[in-house]
Amino acid sequence: MLAVSVQSFYLIKESMLDKLHATNENMLNVIGAEFSKTIDDATFASHFIVNDAGFKTTLRQFADVKQLNSFADYENFSQIRAVFSLINSKTLNRQTHMYLINRQQFIIPSGEDEPAQLLPHLPKLYSKINFEQPERLQWLGLLEEEGASKYYIARVIYDRVSKEHTAVLLIGIEQSYFENALHSVKSWDVALLDEHGERIAGSAQLLASDANKLDDRMRSEVVLSKNGWKLVYEMSNNTFRSIFSRTVYISLFEVLLIVILFSLFALLISKRLHRPIEHMQQVARQFGKGKLDVRLQVKGQDEFAAVSTTINQMLDQLQKSIYEMGQQQEQTRVMELEALFMQIRPHFLLNTLNSIKCSLMLQNDRLHSGMVDSLMSLLRAYMKFNTPSTMQEECELLAHYVDIMQMRSDIRVQLHVDVEPPIQSLKFPKLLLQPLVENAIVHGFVDMDADEDMEGDDTRRQQSQIWISAYQDIDAIIIEVADNGIGMDESMLQLLNESMLACSDEPNPDYKRIGLINVAQRLKLSFGLESLLSFAHNVHGGITARIQIPVKAGGVETSDIQSDAY
């Protein structure tokens, strides 16, 4: 490394000098282009004022005005200020100022400058103006002023009608404008010189021609074609070489020191790297053998600590996924067993009920035969509990269930069903809505009926109603079971929603409606974990059970939704 570094030093030193010289010239060209643009803007502004016929007429009328004594003088003054404002806003920057001075030395500034600041310097500026040359810009040089020095450019406005000048246009560019542009050059000397070699801005040590110093200094010059100004940049070759050499020597020393330090600590670092890798291998082998609680020890804040933390999180997620899969399989097994118990030899009972139904129909007892028919429909549904049904078939079973519950509880219940046609064919777990309707009748209407009987009021017995509606939202299918029953207080409603969200099989001491929890579990097993069952108060004074089934993005139809468990 040392040999390569020394050789590279001698090979690239001269090349760096040439590249630095080219870089300096490019930098001067960029700065010169900025200065040329400013000069072009000033030239355009002077050409516009001199060549505009309407403006020259206004100047002719304003040429001998000492002060604004009439409306005509004020109107001419306003027109000149308006043209100045337009030129100032379109072409000139904030550090360029324009002044129009008539034959009586009445000064009109382009901006907010005070004419009184320029008035003391007019004799010195006028002494440099050649009034016999109205067709060209005249460079007056740098003028020291109080507060800010300016470089002035003059243009004589000549009136061919009266054959004498009507005004003088002065354009002043602040010296700070040039200084700020040259300030971007951080190293060595740079200066802006006019066509006579006089300094406008920059380093005062540079001259336009300094051939004696060219041998030991690298000099770059750029001439502005617009006005003959020069941008000069100088630096000492010896200074560059010493800086370059010092940088190389420091770099070589740093490289040597790093190599020595690395050699001293190489064995220690390799051992520290090997230990956590070996520990990761041991943990991976133990986890693969079934020891799910094994984890990596996280020490420090280095890369191995970050990797160990990530691996521990991955192992936690794997362990959680294995546990959840076991729980889900256990829940599915329990539900299948419960469905199996409900199907124990029901055929004899169905045949017997069918005989009773036929006997009732022969006796023209349509009421009780209808009740028996509803009961048989429910029994057939229980026998085929694991067979999927449609939303329309589910609503028909609910109608039979309501008929039976009216007979048992002696409560008239009106069932209203409003299902959108596309949702009628939705694949649906059988008897999923039955616990919701049962909850509405038993806890909504029966409890309300008992309370009203105690109070001697029978007015609401005729008004028990249940509404079942199903519609498709933007990204979900909504099924609502609403009633106008007795409702429940807010605390019980909140507890119920928390139980539905958790889907816990553990009995709650404050709320023991296990059938509703079973509905929430079946819903998630059938349509995914994003399916929701919630309860809320409604406008009828009762409770609304709301089922939300997610629909896949991309325009999936309801008929495409398939449940995973029934």
C-alpha positions as CSV (number, residue, x, y, z in Angstrom):
1,M,0.0,0.0,0.0
2,L,2.9,2.4,0.8
3,A,4.6,1.6,-2.6
4,V,1.4,2.1,-4.5
5,S,0.6,5.4,-2.7
6,V,4.1,6.8,-3.4
7,Q,3.9,5.9,-7.0
8,S,0.4,7.3,-7.3
9,F,1.6,10.6,-5.8
10,Y,4.1,11.3,-8.6
11,L,1.8,10.0,-11.3
12,I,-1.2,12.1,-10.5
13,K,0.4,15.3,-9.2
14,E,0.9,16.9,-12.6
15,S,-2.4,15.6,-13.8
16,M,-4.2,17.2,-10.9
17,L,-2.6,20.6,-11.7
18,D,-3.9,20.4,-15.3
19,K,-7.4,19.4,-14.1
20,L,-7.4,22.1,-11.5
21,H,-6.5,24.7,-14.1
22,A,-9.3,23.5,-16.3
23,T,-11.7,23.5,-13.3
24,N,-10.7,27.1,-12.5
25,E,-11.4,28.2,-16.1
26,N,-14.8,26.5,-16.0
27,M,-15.6,28.3,-12.7
28,L,-14.5,31.6,-14.1
29,N,-16.7,31.0,-17.2
30,V,-19.7,30.4,-15.0
31,I,-19.1,33.6,-13.0
32,G,-18.4,35.5,-16.3
33,A,-21.7,34.3,-17.8
34,E,-23.5,35.6,-14.7
35,F,-21.8,39.0,-15.1
36,S,-22.5,39.1,-18.9
37,K,-26.2,38.4,-18.2
38,T,-26.4,41.4,-15.9
39,I,-24.6,43.6,-18.5
40,D,-27.0,42.3,-21.2
41,D,-30.0,43.2,-19.0
42,A,-28.6,46.7,-18.5
43,T,-27.9,47.1,-22.3
44,F,-31.5,45.9,-23.1
45,A,-32.9,48.4,-20.6
46,S,-30.9,51.3,-22.2
47,H,-31.8,50.3,-25.7
48,F,-35.5,50.1,-24.8
49,I,-35.5,53.6,-23.4
50,V,-33.4,55.1,-26.2
51,N,-35.4,53.5,-29.1
52,D,-39.0,53.8,-27.8
53,A,-40.6,56.7,-29.7
54,G,-43.3,57.4,-27.2
55,F,-40.8,57.4,-24.3
56,K,-38.5,59.8,-26.2
57,T,-41.5,62.2,-26.7
58,T,-42.1,62.1,-23.0
59,L,-38.4,62.8,-22.3
60,R,-38.4,65.8,-24.7
61,Q,-41.3,67.3,-22.8
62,F,-39.6,66.6,-19.5
63,A,-36.1,67.6,-20.5
64,D,-36.0,71.1,-18.8
65,V,-38.2,70.4,-15.8
66,K,-36.6,71.4,-12.5
67,Q,-39.6,70.5,-10.3
68,L,-43.2,69.3,-10.7
69,N,-45.1,72.6,-11.1
70,S,-47.9,71.4,-13.3
71,F,-50.1,68.5,-14.0
72,A,-48.4,67.9,-17.4
73,D,-45.1,67.7,-15.6
74,Y,-46.5,65.2,-13.1
75,E,-48.1,63.1,-15.9
76,N,-44.7,62.9,-17.8
77,F,-43.0,62.0,-14.5
78,S,-45.6,59.2,-13.9
79,Q,-45.1,57.8,-17.4
80,I,-41.3,57.7,-16.9
81,R,-41.7,56.0,-13.5
82,A,-44.1,53.5,-15.0
83,V,-41.6,52.5,-17.8
84,F,-38.9,52.3,-15.1
85,S,-41.0,50.0,-12.9
86,L,-41.7,47.7,-15.9
87,I,-38.0,47.5,-16.8
88,N,-36.9,47.1,-13.2
89,S,-39.3,44.2,-12.6
90,K,-38.7,42.3,-15.8
91,T,-34.9,42.6,-16.4
92,L,-32.9,44.1,-13.5
93,N,-32.0,42.4,-10.2
94,R,-32.2,44.1,-6.8
95,Q,-28.6,45.2,-6.8
96,T,-28.9,47.1,-10.1
97,H,-30.3,50.6,-10.0
98,M,-31.3,53.0,-12.8
99,Y,-31.5,56.8,-12.7
100,L,-32.8,59.1,-15.5
101,I,-31.4,62.7,-15.2
102,N,-32.7,65.4,-17.5
103,R,-30.9,68.6,-18.6
104,Q,-31.8,70.3,-15.3
105,Q,-30.4,67.4,-13.3
106,F,-33.8,66.3,-12.1
107,I,-33.3,62.7,-11.0
108,I,-35.9,60.0,-11.4
109,P,-34.9,56.7,-9.8
110,S,-36.2,53.3,-11.0
111,G,-36.8,52.0,-7.5
112,E,-37.1,53.4,-4.0
113,D,-33.7,55.1,-4.0
114,E,-33.4,58.7,-2.8
115,P,-32.2,61.0,-5.6
116,A,-30.4,63.1,-2.9
117,Q,-27.9,60.4,-2.5
118,L,-26.8,60.5,-6.1
119,L,-26.9,64.3,-6.5
120,P,-23.4,65.1,-4.8
121,H,-21.7,62.6,-7.2
122,L,-23.2,63.9,-10.4
123,P,-20.3,66.4,-11.2
124,K,-17.7,63.6,-10.9
125,L,-19.9,61.2,-13.1
126,Y,-20.7,63.8,-15.7
127,S,-17.0,64.6,-16.0
128,K,-16.5,61.1,-17.3
129,I,-19.4,61.1,-19.8
130,N,-18.7,61.9,-23.5
131,F,-21.9,63.6,-24.6
132,E,-20.8,63.3,-28.3
133,Q,-21.2,59.6,-28.2
134,P,-25.0,58.9,-27.6
135,E,-25.1,55.6,-29.4
136,R,-23.0,53.5,-27.0
137,L,-22.8,52.5,-23.4
138,Q,-20.0,54.3,-21.5
139,W,-18.3,52.6,-18.6
140,L,-17.7,55.2,-15.9
141,G,-15.9,52.9,-13.4
142,L,-16.3,52.3,-9.6
143,L,-17.6,55.2,-7.5
144,E,-17.2,55.1,-3.7
145,E,-20.5,56.1,-2.1
146,E,-21.6,56.2,1.5
147,G,-23.1,52.9,2.5
148,A,-22.4,51.1,-0.8
149,S,-20.1,51.5,-3.8
150,K,-21.5,51.2,-7.3
151,Y,-20.1,50.6,-10.7
152,Y,-21.8,53.1,-13.1
153,I,-22.7,52.8,-16.8
154,A,-24.0,55.8,-18.7
155,R,-26.0,56.2,-21.8
156,V,-26.7,59.7,-23.4
157,I,-30.2,60.0,-24.7
158,Y,-30.0,62.2,-27.8
159,D,-33.0,64.0,-29.4
160,R,-32.6,64.3,-33.2
161,V,-35.4,66.9,-33.3
162,S,-33.8,69.4,-31.0
163,K,-30.3,68.1,-31.8
164,E,-29.2,67.9,-28.2
165,H,-29.4,65.4,-25.4
166,T,-32.6,65.3,-23.4
167,A,-31.4,63.1,-20.5
168,V,-28.7,60.8,-19.3
169,L,-29.4,57.3,-18.2
170,L,-27.2,56.1,-15.3
171,I,-27.1,52.4,-14.4
172,G,-25.4,51.6,-11.1
173,I,-24.4,48.0,-10.2
174,E,-23.6,47.6,-6.5
175,Q,-20.0,46.4,-5.8
176,S,-21.5,43.8,-3.4
177,Y,-23.1,42.1,-6.3
178,F,-19.7,41.3,-7.8
179,E,-18.2,40.6,-4.4
180,N,-20.9,38.0,-3.6
181,A,-20.4,36.3,-6.9
182,L,-16.6,36.1,-6.4
183,H,-17.1,35.0,-2.8
184,S,-18.1,31.5,-4.0
185,V,-14.3,31.0,-4.7
186,K,-13.1,29.9,-1.4
187,S,-9.3,29.4,-2.1
188,W,-6.6,31.7,-3.3
189,D,-7.1,35.0,-5.2
190,V,-9.8,36.0,-7.7
191,A,-10.6,39.5,-9.0
192,L,-12.7,41.3,-11.6
193,L,-10.9,44.0,-13.6
194,D,-12.2,46.5,-16.1
195,E,-10.9,47.0,-19.6
196,H,-8.2,49.4,-18.2
197,G,-7.0,46.9,-15.6
198,E,-8.6,48.7,-12.7
199,R,-10.1,46.5,-10.0
200,I,-13.9,46.3,-9.7
201,A,-14.2,43.6,-7.1
202,G,-12.2,40.8,-5.5
203,S,-8.6,40.6,-4.4
204,A,-6.6,43.8,-4.5
205,Q,-3.3,42.0,-5.0
206,L,-4.0,40.9,-8.6
207,L,-3.2,43.0,-11.7
208,A,-4.4,42.6,-15.2
209,S,-0.8,41.8,-16.4
210,D,1.7,40.2,-14.0
211,A,4.0,38.2,-16.2
212,N,6.8,38.0,-13.6
213,K,4.6,35.8,-11.4
214,L,3.4,33.4,-14.1
215,D,6.4,31.1,-13.5
216,D,5.5,30.1,-10.0
217,R,1.8,30.8,-10.0
218,M,-1.0,29.2,-11.9
219,R,-3.1,31.9,-13.5
220,S,-6.4,31.7,-15.3
221,E,-8.1,34.6,-17.1
222,V,-11.5,34.9,-18.8
223,V,-12.3,38.0,-20.8
224,L,-16.0,39.1,-21.0
225,S,-16.7,39.9,-24.7
226,K,-19.4,42.4,-23.9
227,N,-17.2,45.1,-22.3
228,G,-13.6,43.8,-22.1
229,W,-13.7,43.0,-18.4
230,K,-11.4,40.3,-17.1
231,L,-11.9,37.6,-14.5
232,V,-8.5,36.6,-13.0
233,Y,-7.8,33.6,-10.8
234,E,-4.4,32.9,-9.3
235,M,-2.8,30.3,-7.1
236,S,0.7,29.2,-6.3
237,N,2.0,26.0,-7.8
238,N,4.2,25.4,-4.8
239,T,1.3,26.0,-2.5
240,F,-0.8,23.4,-4.4
241,R,2.1,20.9,-4.3
242,S,2.7,21.4,-0.6
243,I,-0.9,20.9,0.2
244,F,-1.2,17.8,-2.0
245,S,2.0,16.3,-0.6
246,R,0.9,17.0,3.0
247,T,-2.5,15.3,2.3
248,V,-0.8,12.3,0.8
249,Y,1.7,11.9,3.7
250,I,-1.2,12.2,6.2
251,S,-3.2,9.6,4.3
252,L,-0.2,7.3,4.2
253,F,0.3,7.6,7.9
254,E,-3.4,7.0,8.6
255,V,-3.4,3.9,6.4
256,L,-0.4,2.5,8.1
257,L,-1.8,3.2,11.6
258,I,-5.1,1.5,10.6
259,V,-3.3,-1.6,9.3
260,I,-1.4,-1.9,12.5
261,L,-4.5,-1.5,14.7
262,F,-6.4,-3.9,12.6
263,S,-3.6,-6.5,12.9
264,L,-3.6,-6.2,16.6
265,F,-7.4,-6.7,17.1
266,A,-8.1,-9.1,14.2
267,L,-8.0,-12.2,16.5
268,L,-10.2,-10.7,19.1
269,I,-12.8,-9.5,16.6
270,S,-12.9,-12.9,14.9
271,K,-13.5,-14.7,18.2
272,R,-16.3,-12.2,19.1
273,L,-17.9,-12.8,15.7
274,H,-17.7,-16.6,16.0
275,R,-19.4,-16.9,19.4
276,P,-22.8,-15.4,18.5
277,I,-22.9,-17.3,15.2
278,E,-22.3,-20.6,17.1
279,H,-25.1,-19.6,19.5
280,M,-27.5,-18.9,16.7
281,Q,-26.8,-22.4,15.3
282,Q,-27.5,-24.0,18.7
283,V,-30.8,-22.1,19.1
284,A,-31.9,-23.1,15.6
285,R,-31.2,-26.8,16.2
286,Q,-33.1,-26.7,19.6
287,F,-36.1,-24.9,18.0
288,G,-36.2,-27.4,15.2
289,K,-36.3,-30.3,17.8
290,G,-39.5,-28.8,19.4
291,K,-38.1,-26.6,22.1
292,L,-40.3,-23.6,21.2
293,D,-39.3,-21.3,24.2
294,V,-35.6,-21.2,23.4
295,R,-34.4,-17.7,22.5
296,L,-31.1,-15.8,21.7
297,Q,-29.5,-13.6,24.2
298,V,-29.3,-10.0,23.0
299,K,-26.2,-8.1,24.2
300,G,-25.1,-4.6,23.1
301,Q,-26.3,-2.6,20.2
302,D,-24.2,-4.0,17.3
303,E,-25.3,-5.8,14.2
304,F,-25.5,-9.2,15.9
305,A,-27.8,-7.7,18.5
306,A,-30.1,-6.4,15.8
307,V,-30.1,-9.8,14.0
308,S,-30.7,-11.6,17.3
309,T,-33.6,-9.4,18.1
310,T,-35.1,-10.0,14.6
311,I,-34.6,-13.8,15.0
312,N,-36.3,-13.7,18.5
313,Q,-39.2,-11.9,17.0
314,M,-39.5,-14.4,14.2
315,L,-39.4,-17.3,16.7
316,D,-42.1,-15.5,18.8
317,Q,-44.3,-15.2,15.7
318,L,-43.8,-18.9,14.8
319,Q,-44.6,-20.0,18.3
320,K,-47.8,-17.8,18.3
321,S,-48.8,-19.1,14.9
322,I,-48.4,-22.8,16.1
323,Y,-50.5,-22.0,19.1
324,E,-53.2,-20.3,17.2
325,M,-53.3,-23.1,14.7
326,G,-53.8,-25.6,17.5
327,Q,-56.5,-23.5,19.1
328,Q,-58.3,-23.2,15.8
329,Q,-58.1,-26.9,15.2
330,E,-59.5,-27.6,18.7
331,Q,-62.4,-25.1,18.1
332,T,-63.2,-26.8,14.8
333,R,-63.2,-30.2,16.4
334,V,-65.5,-29.1,19.3
335,M,-67.9,-27.5,16.8
336,E,-67.9,-30.7,14.7
337,L,-68.6,-32.8,17.8
338,E,-71.5,-30.5,18.8
339,A,-73.0,-30.7,15.4
340,L,-72.6,-34.5,15.5
341,F,-74.5,-34.7,18.8
342,M,-77.3,-32.7,17.4
343,Q,-77.8,-35.3,14.6
344,I,-78.2,-38.4,16.8
345,R,-80.8,-40.5,15.1
346,P,-83.4,-37.8,14.2
347,H,-85.0,-39.7,11.3
348,F,-87.6,-41.5,13.6
349,L,-88.6,-38.1,15.0
350,L,-89.0,-36.6,11.5
351,N,-91.2,-39.5,10.3
352,T,-93.3,-39.2,13.4
353,L,-93.8,-35.5,13.0
354,N,-94.7,-36.0,9.3
355,S,-97.4,-38.4,10.4
356,I,-98.7,-35.9,12.9
357,K,-98.7,-33.2,10.2
358,C,-100.7,-35.4,7.8
359,S,-103.2,-36.2,10.6
360,L,-103.7,-32.5,11.3
361,M,-104.1,-31.6,7.7
362,L,-106.8,-34.3,7.4
363,Q,-108.6,-32.6,10.3
364,N,-108.2,-29.3,8.5
365,D,-106.0,-27.9,11.4
366,R,-103.8,-25.7,9.3
367,L,-102.4,-23.8,12.3
368,H,-100.8,-26.7,14.1
369,S,-99.8,-28.5,10.9
370,G,-97.9,-25.3,9.9
371,M,-96.2,-25.3,13.3
372,V,-95.2,-29.0,12.8
373,D,-94.0,-28.2,9.3
374,S,-91.8,-25.4,10.7
375,L,-90.4,-27.7,13.3
376,M,-89.6,-30.3,10.7
377,S,-87.7,-27.7,8.6
378,L,-85.6,-26.8,11.6
379,L,-84.9,-30.4,12.4
380,R,-83.8,-31.0,8.8
381,A,-81.5,-28.0,9.0
382,Y,-79.9,-29.4,12.2
383,M,-79.4,-32.8,10.5
384,K,-77.4,-31.0,7.7
385,F,-75.6,-28.6,10.0
386,N,-72.3,-28.9,8.1
387,T,-73.9,-28.4,4.7
388,P,-73.7,-24.8,3.4
389,S,-76.8,-22.9,2.5
390,T,-77.6,-19.6,0.8
391,M,-78.8,-16.4,2.4
392,Q,-82.3,-16.9,1.0
393,E,-82.5,-20.4,2.5
394,E,-81.3,-19.0,5.8
395,C,-84.1,-16.4,5.9
396,E,-86.7,-19.1,5.1
397,L,-85.5,-21.2,8.1
398,L,-85.7,-18.0,10.3
399,A,-89.3,-17.6,9.3
400,H,-90.0,-21.2,10.5
401,Y,-88.1,-20.5,13.7
402,V,-90.1,-17.4,14.4
403,D,-93.4,-19.4,14.0
404,I,-92.2,-21.9,16.6
405,M,-91.0,-19.2,19.0
406,Q,-94.4,-17.4,18.7
407,M,-96.1,-20.7,19.7
408,R,-93.7,-21.2,22.7
409,S,-93.7,-17.6,24.0
410,D,-97.3,-16.6,23.0
411,I,-95.8,-13.4,21.5
412,R,-96.8,-12.1,18.1
413,V,-93.6,-11.4,16.2
414,Q,-93.5,-9.8,12.7
415,L,-90.5,-10.8,10.7
416,H,-89.4,-8.4,7.9
417,V,-86.7,-9.5,5.4
418,D,-84.9,-7.2,3.0
419,V,-82.0,-8.9,1.2
420,E,-80.5,-7.4,-2.0
421,P,-80.8,-9.9,-5.0
422,P,-77.1,-10.4,-5.5
423,I,-76.7,-11.4,-1.8
424,Q,-79.5,-14.0,-1.8
425,S,-77.1,-16.5,-3.4
426,L,-74.3,-15.8,-0.9
427,K,-72.8,-19.1,0.5
428,F,-73.7,-19.0,4.2
429,P,-73.1,-21.3,7.2
430,K,-76.4,-22.9,8.2
431,L,-78.3,-21.5,11.2
432,L,-75.7,-18.7,11.7
433,L,-78.4,-16.0,12.2
434,Q,-80.8,-18.2,14.3
435,P,-79.0,-17.4,17.7
436,L,-79.4,-13.6,16.8
437,V,-83.1,-14.0,16.2
438,E,-83.5,-16.1,19.3
439,N,-81.6,-13.5,21.4
440,A,-84.0,-10.8,20.1
441,I,-87.1,-12.8,21.0
442,V,-86.0,-14.2,24.4
443,H,-84.1,-11.2,25.7
444,G,-85.9,-8.5,23.8
445,F,-89.6,-9.4,23.6
446,V,-90.1,-12.0,26.4
447,D,-88.4,-9.9,29.1
448,M,-90.3,-6.8,27.9
449,D,-93.5,-8.8,27.9
450,A,-92.9,-10.0,31.5
451,D,-92.2,-6.4,32.6
452,E,-95.4,-5.1,30.9
453,D,-97.5,-7.8,32.4
454,M,-96.3,-6.8,35.9
455,E,-97.3,-3.2,35.1
456,G,-100.6,-4.2,33.5
457,D,-99.8,-2.7,30.1
458,D,-100.5,-4.8,27.0
459,T,-100.1,-2.1,24.4
460,R,-96.6,-3.2,23.0
461,R,-97.5,-6.9,22.8
462,Q,-98.9,-6.4,19.3
463,Q,-95.8,-4.4,18.1
464,S,-92.9,-7.0,18.4
465,Q,-91.0,-6.8,15.1
466,I,-87.7,-8.1,13.8
467,W,-86.0,-6.7,10.7
468,I,-83.4,-8.7,8.7
469,S,-81.5,-6.7,6.1
470,A,-78.5,-7.6,3.9
471,Y,-76.7,-5.3,1.5
472,Q,-73.2,-4.8,0.0
473,D,-71.1,-1.9,1.1
474,I,-67.9,-0.7,-0.6
475,D,-65.6,-3.5,0.7
476,A,-67.9,-5.6,2.8
477,I,-71.3,-7.3,3.0
478,I,-73.4,-6.1,5.9
479,I,-76.1,-8.2,7.5
480,E,-78.3,-6.6,10.3
481,V,-80.8,-8.2,12.6
482,A,-82.7,-5.5,14.4
483,D,-85.6,-5.6,16.9
484,N,-87.8,-3.2,18.8
485,G,-87.5,-5.0,22.1
486,I,-86.5,-3.9,25.6
487,G,-82.8,-3.3,24.6
488,M,-80.0,-3.2,27.3
489,D,-78.0,-0.7,29.2
490,E,-74.8,0.8,27.9
491,S,-72.4,-1.1,30.2
492,M,-73.9,-4.5,29.2
493,L,-73.8,-3.5,25.5
494,Q,-70.1,-2.6,25.8
495,L,-69.3,-5.9,27.6
496,L,-71.1,-7.8,24.9
497,N,-69.1,-6.1,22.1
498,E,-65.9,-6.8,23.9
499,S,-66.8,-10.5,24.2
500,M,-67.7,-10.7,20.5
501,L,-64.3,-9.1,19.6
502,A,-62.3,-11.5,21.8
503,C,-64.4,-14.6,20.8
504,S,-63.5,-16.2,24.1
505,D,-65.0,-19.5,25.1
506,E,-64.5,-18.8,28.8
507,P,-67.7,-17.8,30.6
508,N,-68.0,-14.2,31.7
509,P,-69.4,-13.8,35.2
510,D,-71.3,-10.7,34.1
511,Y,-72.6,-11.9,30.7
512,K,-73.3,-15.5,29.8
513,R,-74.8,-15.5,26.3
514,I,-72.5,-18.2,24.9
515,G,-74.6,-18.7,21.8
516,L,-73.6,-15.2,20.5
517,I,-69.9,-16.0,21.1
518,N,-70.4,-19.2,19.1
519,V,-71.8,-17.1,16.3
520,A,-68.8,-14.8,16.3
521,Q,-66.5,-17.9,16.3
522,R,-68.3,-19.5,13.4
523,L,-68.2,-16.2,11.5
524,K,-64.4,-15.9,11.8
525,L,-63.9,-19.6,10.9
526,S,-66.1,-19.2,7.8
527,F,-65.1,-15.8,6.4
528,G,-61.8,-15.0,8.0
529,L,-60.5,-13.1,11.1
530,E,-61.6,-9.8,9.6
531,S,-65.2,-10.7,9.9
532,L,-67.0,-8.9,12.8
533,L,-70.1,-9.2,14.9
534,S,-71.2,-6.2,16.9
535,F,-74.3,-4.8,18.7
536,A,-75.7,-1.3,19.0
537,H,-78.8,0.6,19.9
538,N,-81.3,1.4,17.1
539,V,-84.0,3.9,16.5
540,H,-86.7,1.4,17.4
541,G,-85.5,1.3,21.0
542,G,-84.1,-2.2,20.7
543,I,-80.8,-3.7,19.6
544,T,-79.2,-4.2,16.2
545,A,-76.8,-7.1,15.6
546,R,-74.5,-6.3,12.7
547,I,-72.4,-8.8,10.8
548,Q,-69.6,-7.5,8.6
549,I,-68.1,-9.9,6.0
550,P,-65.1,-8.6,4.1
551,V,-65.1,-8.7,0.3
552,K,-61.9,-9.0,-1.7
553,A,-60.7,-5.9,-3.6
554,G,-61.0,-5.9,-7.4
555,G,-64.7,-6.1,-7.9
556,V,-65.4,-9.6,-6.5
557,E,-69.0,-10.7,-6.7
558,T,-70.9,-11.9,-3.6
559,S,-71.4,-15.3,-5.3
560,D,-67.6,-15.8,-5.4
561,I,-67.4,-15.7,-1.5
562,Q,-66.8,-19.2,-0.2
563,S,-66.8,-20.0,3.5
564,D,-64.1,-22.2,5.0
565,A,-66.1,-23.9,7.8
566,Y,-69.8,-24.6,8.5
